[in-house]
Amino acid sequence: MTEKGTAVQVAKEPTTLKPFAPDFFERAQSIFEAISRRAYEIFEGHGQFGHDLEDWFQAERELLHPVHVQLSETGDAVEIKAEVPGFSEKELSINVEPTRLVITGKRETKKEETKGKVIYSETCADEIMRVIELPAEVETEKVTATLKSGILELSLPKATKTKSVRVEPKAA
């Protein structure tokens, strides 16, 4: 699967990320619509008002693979490790804003034909989406990411604080 705007490379050396991939909003809208449809199907199944949020969360769990993260902060950077097993660098999209990080991914799976009767089968969602509010403002053009063994590691340097300076007007 090839997509424009892929922002991650294999862990040979860190890569600078771009603020937003052009297809980010389309992908987010597509995920939102799929979750909405599934949440409505769940609601129709039991037909009880007042469980909208529960229905929504169940739809999310069914359609999106959870992305477990570890976030740590140092004096000059925010470090994030995210579990994205089975996803390649071409299937991931990372979008960075000064105070927010969005990790999305979509992979294609091949259906295998089996002989005989299937007794037990487990499947995993083929899409991920995780929005992380950052504890500090970061410099988006200096963010680096590496992907190795299903772990996405991000280094987000903190934005430098500008000092305010008092300016005295001079008499003319």
Protein Blocks (a to p, Z undefined) as FASTA:
>chain_A
ZZehiabdcfkbccdddfbafklmmmmmmmmmmmmmmmmmmmmmnopghilmmmmmmmmm
mmpccddddddddfkbccdddddehiafklpccdddfkbccddddddddddddedjdfbd
cdddfbdcdddddfbdcdfklcccddeehiacddddddddddddddddddZZ
